[in-house]
Amino acid sequence: MMLFLLKYYLEAKLFLVLPERQIRKIQIKRFRKIFEWARKHSEFYKTVYTEAGVMDLKIETEEDILKVPVVDKTMMKNFDVDSLLTCKKTDKLAINRTSGSNGVPFAVYSTKREHFTGYVRSFMALKNYNPFKNFCLIGVYEDKERIENGSFLHFLQRRFGVFQRETYSVLTKTHSIIDKLLPRDIDILSSTPTCLQVIADELKKRNVKLNIPYVVASGETLSENTRQDIEINFNAKIIDVYGCMELPSMAWTKPNEKTYSYALNTLLPEYTDPVNIDGEIYGEFLFTNFINQTMPFIRYRVGDKIEITDKKFEFGQIKGRTDDILQLHNGQKIHVIQLYVFSLVKGLAQYKFYQQKNGTIYFYAVCETNGNKEKVENEVYKTWHQNFGEHPFKVEFKSKLMVNPKSGKFKRIEVEK
């Protein structure tokens, strides 16, 4: 494992000094490899490529790549997991679950070796990262620590005290997180933009500031207002990491910059259907993941738009999903990652939060086929009251939750304006 990750890291560094022509040649070769692997071993891709008439397509040029059909999450969810994978599903595979922006969380499978390349990309994003310094994560980390347990990374953490990570649950009260952070010497703090915004708002209310050199924001689009609030109230430089569970830690900015670098040996990005947004040209973002051969993502539409620039091998600004924040009568603010607890409710297929101007919060729910609505409703109310207390809260069942037909996504939290 360690030798594989070291080789992957050194290769990523080598790509930075290769001429453009050589990089393109290698990327086409890797696209051909993953394309041929997927159509042979995945029933999903075999079906898609047979219907498109490209089962015998030979990938020799960039023009050949454009003949391969685009796929998305909606298409993949029409197949069972075994059909998506190129191997048998076992408990040895790492599983990452998406946030469920399409209403239903989507499980992404990979080998642990493939999974840990995301950690390498994270370290690449943190230029000159010192593994002995303090790293703090505010988020949902149970699955992360379960996968790490027994790994070489876990050995290094225990034996040599490197790559240590302090973890705070997103369900911890904001004032308690601030009380823990204030006396601590934290070098890097990582969380989602909405979580960081809630902390910044509380810091402003208390008229105190943190002193954290670097803040890593990921998981949502980082707005300009949130960026400024983080810089001021955390006294921090910001590294904005872009990715998805289909390819974690895909790209990253330099501190306080807005264009994204990415590991050239990891993916092939594409931009289609250009549109003008506020005077800049953005394209619909597709990518091919060269790393995950277990559950391939080939010409995969992720649903975000990325600014098209003339810079080689960089992303421009990204227009992705940004959820609203729920405001409770007791002053507590709830951001999207805190609501992961509802994904654990059995029998619940889809859900969304909608807050009216009067403050009432509606939980729109879709039951699984043959699901028991009464049990689901009772469990939802129980989960809400256990985690967020008393506030006007109503459950309404829907036959279906509508998403954007192009991206297949919606806001998990929407507040009436």
N, C-alpha and C positions, 0 to 999 in steps of 0.2 A: 504493500500500500504506500509506504513512505517513498520508495523509489519511484513509483508511478507518479505520485504528486510532485516530486522534485523534477522529474522529467517534464511533466506538464508545465510547471512554472518556468523552467529554463527555456522550453520551446516557445512559450508566450513571449518571453523577453527577446528571443532570437528573431521572432516575427517583426519586432519593432525596428530592426535594422535591415531587413530584407527589402529589395527593390519591389515596387508595386507589381510589376509583371510577374515576379516569382510568387508573390503572395496570392495573386489571382489564380495562378496555375495550381497551387496547392489547394486552394479553396474549391476549385472545380473538381479536383481529384477527390476531395473529401465529400463533396456533395454526391458525386457518383457512387462512392462507397456506401454512404448511408442510404441512398435511394435504392440501390440494388439489394442491400441487406433488408430493408423494410419490405420491399415488394415480395421478397422470398419468404420472410419469416413472420410477417404480421398479416392477419386476415383482413384487418381494416384497410391497410394500404393495398393489399392484393385486390380487394374489391374496388377501391377508388381508382386504381390505375388500370384495371381491366376495363371498367366502364369508360374511362377516358382514352383508351386505346394506346397507352404508353408502357405497357408491360415489357415491350421489347425495345424501348427507347434507349439509345446510347448517349450518355452525357459526355460530350467532348468540348462544348463551348458554353458561354453564358447564354447564348440564344437557345440552346437545348434545355437549360434549366427553366426558362420561361414557358416551356411546353408542359411542365409538370403541374398538375392541378394544385390549387391553393386549398388548404384544409383549415378548419377552425374547431373550436371547442364544441360547438353545437353538433357538428357532424360526428365528432368522436364520441359524444355522449349517447349517440344512437346505437353504439356497439358496446358489448360487455368488455370488461377489462381484459379477459383472456384473448380477445380478438385484437386488442390494441397492442399488447405486448409481443415481443419477439422471442420470448422464452416462457417457461412455466412460472406462474405466480407462486412465490414461496415467502415464508416469513423472514427470509434473509434479505429481501429487498427493502430498500429505504422508501418510505412513503411521505411525500409532501402534499398537503391539501391546500388548494387555492382558497382565497377568501370568500368565494361564492358570490362574486359580483354578478353572476348570471342567475342568482337565486339558489343554485345548488352547488355546494363545494365539489371540486373535481380533484380526484386523487391522481397524483403523478408518481409513477414508479421509476426507480433507478437502482442500479447496484450501489453499494456503499462507496465503492471506488469512484463511480461517476458522481455520486452525491457530494463527496468531499472536494471535488474540483471547485465547487462554489465557495468553499472556505479559502482556497488559493486566490480566487478572484477578489474576495473580500480583503485579503492581505495586500493584494496588488493595489486596491483602491486606497488603502491607508499607506501612502508612500512614506518610507522610512519608519514604518511601524516597529515599535520596540515591544517584543513579546513579554517583557518583564513588567511593563506598565499596566495600569489598571484600566480595564475595559468594562463598561457597564451597559447592560441591555434591559430595556423596559419593553416587555412584550409577552408573547405566548411562547414558552420555551420548553415545555414538557417533551414534545416530540424531538426537538433538537437534542436535548440531553439524553433521551432514550437511544437515539442513533449513535451519539458520541460514546456512550458507555461501552467499554471494552475496546475502543479504537486506539490507534497509536496516539492520537491527540489527547485522549483521556490519560494515557500513560505519561505523556509529557507534562500534563497539568499536575498530576499527582507526584511524579518523581522529581521533576525539576522546577515546578512552580511557574512554568511559562504558559502563555495563552490562557491565563486565568480570566474568568468572566463573572462579574457580579450580576445577578439577575433579579429584577423586580417584576412581579406580576402586574399586568395591566389593570387588575381589579383592586390593586392597592390604592387607597385614597390619595389624591394628588398632593394634599398637604403633607401626608406621611412620606411620600417619595421625596419631596423637597427637603423635609427634615433630615432624611437619610443622606441626601446628596450634599447638603450645605457643609458639613464638617469633613467630608471625604475628599481625598486627593484623586479625582477622576481625570484621566487623560482623554478618554474617548467615551462618548455617550451615544447610544444608538437606539432609535425608535422611529415610529411613523410620524409624518408631519402633523397629523391631527393630535396625536398624543403630546408632541412637543409644543404645539400651540396651546393646549390646555394648561400645561405646566408654565409656559410663558405668561399666560393670563393670570395665573395664581401668583407668580413672582411679582408681576406688576401690582396686583392687589396688596401684596404684603410689603411692597417697596424694598425688595431685596433682589440681589442678582447672584447667579452662580458664576463660577470661574472655571470653565471647562474648555481646554484648548481646541478640541475638535468634536463636532456633533455630526453623526452620520444619520441622514434622513433617508428612509426607504419605504416602499410599499404603497405610496400614493404620490400624486403630483404635488410638488412643492411650490406653493404660491409665493408671489413676491412679498405679500404682507407677512406671511409666516416666516419667510427667510429673514426679513428685517427684524421681526420679534425675537427670533433665535439668536441672531448676531448680537443684539443689544442686551437681552436678558440672560443669556448664557455666557456672554463674553467669548463667543466661540467662532471659529471658522467652520464653514459648513461643507461637508462632502455629501453630495446628492447621489445616491446609488439607485440605479434603475434596473428592474428585472421583474420576473414573475416566477411562479413555482415551476413553470415549464422550462425555465432557465434562470435560476437564482443568481443574483449579483452579476447581471449581464453587462452592465456598463456603469461608469462612474465619472464624476467631475473631479477636477482638481479643486482644492479648497477655495470656496467663494467664487468659482467660475461656473459657467452655465452650459458648456458643451461637454459631451460625454466621450470618453475613451472606452474601448472594449478589447477583450482578448481576441486577437485576430485568428488564433488557432481554435476558437470555440464556436463561432457562428458565422453564417453568411446573412447579412441584413439586406432587405429590399424595401423599396418604397413605391407604392402604386397610387393611382387616382389622386394626383396632386390638386390641392385646393389652396386658395388665398385666405389666410387667417390673420387679421390685423396687419396686413401689408407684407406678411412673410409667407413663403410657400411651404406647406406641410404635406406629407405623404402618408397614406395608410401603411402601417408598419407590418412587414412580414419578416420572419426569420427562420433559418434552418439551423437546428441545434446539432453540431457535430459530435457532442459529447455523449448524449443519452441514446445509446443503441438499444437499451432495454424497452423504452417507450418512445419511439422516434417522433420528433416534431419537424416536419419537412414542409417548407413554404407555408408556415403556420401563421395565420392571421391572429394577432393578439388583441386587436381592438383599439390600439392607441394610435395617435398621429404624431409624427416626428418631423421637426423642421428640417428641410433639405438644405444643406450648406455645400459650399465648394471645397470644404476641408476633407481630405482623404482619410478614410477609416475613423471618422468621428460621427457621433450623432449630434444634431442640433437640439433645441429645446423640445420638451415632450408634453403633449396634451393628453393626459390620461384621466382616470377617474379621480375625483376628489369628493369625498363624502362630507355631508354636513355634520354638525355636532348637536346632540340633544342637550337641552337645558332643563334641569329639574327645578322644582319650586324651592328646594333647600339650597340652591346655588350650585349644586354639583353639575359638572359637565361630563357627558359620556361620549367617547369617540368610538369609531367603528371597531377597532381591534378588541375593545372590551366586550363586545357582544358575541364573541366566539362561543361563549358558554351555551348559546341557544342552538348551536350546531350539534350539541350533544343530546338534544331532546329527541327521543325515539319516536318514529312515526311522522316526523316533520320533514317534508320534501323541500319546500321553499319558504323564505320569510323575508320581510322587509319592515323597517320602522318608518312611520310617517308622523311628524309632530305638527299639529295645527297651531294657528296663531294664539289660541287661548291656552296653549301649553299641553293639551291632552295628547298623549302618545298612543298611536294605533299600531298594533302588531298584526300585519297582514300575513296570513299563514296559508300554506297549501299542504294538505296531508299527503302522505304516500298512498299508493293504491291499497285499498282495504285498510287504511289507517283508522284508528279510533279517535274521532275528533274530541270526544270528551276527555280522554286521557291526555291527548296532546295539549288541549286548552289548560287543563289542571297543571300540567308540567311546566307550561310556559309561564303561567301566573306565579307558580312556586319559584321558578328560576329568576323571574324579575324581582320578586319581593326579597328573596334571599340575597341578591347581589346589589340591588339598587333602591330598596326601601319603598316607601309610600309615595306615590305620585299618580295622578289620573292616567290610567293605563287600560286599554281595551284590546281584546283579541277579536279579530274578524277573519273568517275563513273565506278564501277565494278559490275558484277552480283553477286559476292560473295567474301568475304574476308576469306582466308584460315587460319585456326587455327591449333594448335598442336592437332592431332586426339585423343591423350591420355588424355591430360589435358583440351582440349577445350578452350585453351587460346592463346593469342599472345601478343606481345609488343604493347602497344598503341602508343608509340613513338619508332621509329627505325631510327638510323643514320648510313648512309653508312660509312664503315670503310676504 
